[in-house]
């Protein structure tokens, strides 16, 4: 991707990316507060202000690098702090706190799909082309974030879901991977294995959304 293409991509993707990471992280904090953990609320992380969630490397540098290299868009935000011990039922409530982020991404993907359908339905209007391009990025980034975060690898949301659902012994064994989870994930990105895992799952979700909106 050359510089002109990169700038055009950033212009279309910036708003969808900021919404995707901001609402994803805020959703974790909101649900954690609902189930008794006030940590994120006390630290001001239940917020729609993107600056509270942006990680300079994970939210800016890494996505730009993957875009420029032409790989799958990959990045992360500052994780919302959750004290699982403060939840009313730590093991059970962990499931809902974890699933809140990917569920929010699915809702946003469907919302962007609505805007895509609207732009597609009125091709002659002056806003149709930029809205369609932005909506495409909105669908793409939210679907990728949802599928990525549902992988059963701590500290991803899917890892938390697995820890919540597994029996105590197996859950404990899986949770011990968490300190190394991000390094494993980066290794999967660099090796190209992550793309092989995500591509069929992302494609399946795209087809599901296309079916829902009638495209």
N, C-alpha and C positions, 0 to 999 in steps of 0.2 A: 504494500500500500504506500503510495507516494504522499508527500506532505499535503497537497491539495485535497486528496481523498480523505486523509486523516482529519483535516480541519472540518470538512463537510460532515464526516461521521460524528465528530465531537459535537458539532452544532445540533445534530438531530438526536444524538443519544444522551446528551448531558442531563436534560430534564427527566427522561424516563429512568436513568440510572440513579439520580438523586432521590426520586420518589421511591424507587425500588428498595434502596438500602435504608432510607430513613424510616419508611413505614414498616419494613421488616423488623428492624431493631426496636422501634417504638412498640410494636405489637408484643414482642417478648416481655418488655418491661410492664406493659399494661396488664397482661395476663398474669404475670408474676405478682403484681400488686393485688390483683383480684383474688389470688389464692394465698395472700398473706405476707409476701415478701416485699418490703418497702425499699429495698436497696436501690433499685434503678430510679424510683421516684425521688428519693432523698438526694441522689446525685444528679438530678435534672436530666436523666436520660429518657424519660417518657416525653419526648419532644418531637415536633415536626420540623425543628431546625436542623438542616443537614449538617451544619458545622459541628454539632454535638456527636455525630456518628461517623464522620469522615476519618479514615486512616490514611495519612499521606502516601504510604507505600501501597496498601491494599486497595484503596479506593481510587487512587489517581495513577501512580506510577505503573503498577502491575497491569491494570486494564489497558492503559495506553500502549504498553509494551506488547501485550498479546494482540491488540488490534493492529499494530504496526507490523508484527510478524505474520499476521494472517491466521493465527490459531483461534481456538475457541475463546470467547470473551470470558475472562476469569478475574476475580478480585474479591475483596472482603471489606467489611467495615469494622469499626471498633465494637467488639461484642458488648452487649448490654450486660452489666453485672447482675447475676442472679445468685442469691444465697439459698440453695435448695433446702438447706436445713431449716430455713425460716418459713417454708411452705407448710400449710396445715397438714398435708399428707405428702411428704417429700417425694416418695417414689411414684405415687399415682399422679400427683399434680405436675411433676416434671414433664409428663407426656404433653399436657395442654400448653405449658409454657414453651416447649420445644416446637410443637406443631403450629403455634401461632404465626411464626415468621413465614414458613412456606405457604400456609393457608392465605396469608395476606398477599403474597406474591401471585398466587393463583387468582385471587379476586382482582388484583391490578392487571394481570394479563387479560382477563376477560373484559375489564374496563377499556383497556387499550384496543382490544379487538372490536369493541363497539365503535370507537373512534375510527378505526381502520375501515369498518363497514360503511360508516357515514361518509368518509372521504371517497371511498370506492363508488358509492351510490351517486355522488355529485362530482363527476370528473371535470366538469367545465369550470368550477369555481376556483378562485385564485388561491384559496387556502388548502385545496384538496391534496396537491402534491406534497407540500411540506408536512401536512398533518398525517398523510399516509406513511411517509418516511419515518416520522417520529413514532407513530403507532406501531410500525413494524419493529422498531427498536424496543418500544415498550413491551410488546409481546415477547420478543426474543430474550431480553435481559431478565424479565420476571420468570419466564419458563426455565431458563438456565439456572437462575438462583434457586428456584423451587426444587428442581430435580437434584442439583448439586447438594443442597442442604439436606435432602432426604437420604443421602447415602449413609449407611450405618457405620460411620466412622467418627468417633468422638474427636474433637469437640463440635462437629457438625450437628445440626438439629436431629438428623436421622440417628446419629449415635446416641443422643439423649433419649430419643423415642425407644431405641432398642434397649437401653439400660432400664428404662421405665417398665418395659414389657417382659424382659427376661427374668427368670428366677434369680434370687439374690446372688448365688455363687457365680453364675454366668455373667450377670450384670456387673459384678465386682471385677471379674477378669477383663471384661470389655472396657470398663472405665479406666483401667490402668494404662490403656493405649493413649489416653487424652493428651498427656504432655508431648507426645510425638506425632499427634494427629496432623498438625499443620505441616510438618516436615514431610510426612507421608504423602499428603495432598499435593504439595509443591513438586515432589518427585514424580507423582503420577502425571502432573501437568507437563513437566519437562520431557518425560519419556513418551508422551503421547497416549498413554494408557487411559488417562481420564477422558479424553475425547472419544475413545472407542467405547467406554462405558456409558458416557452421557448421550452420545449421538442417537442411538435407537430410542432411548427413553424420551429425549427432547422431541424427536420426530413424532413419537406417538402422542405426546401432549399437544403438539402443533395441530395434528390431524383432528384431535378431539375438539380443540377450540374452533378450527375451521368448520367442523360439522355443526357446532353449536350456533355459529353466526351465519351459516348458510353460504360459505364460500367454497 
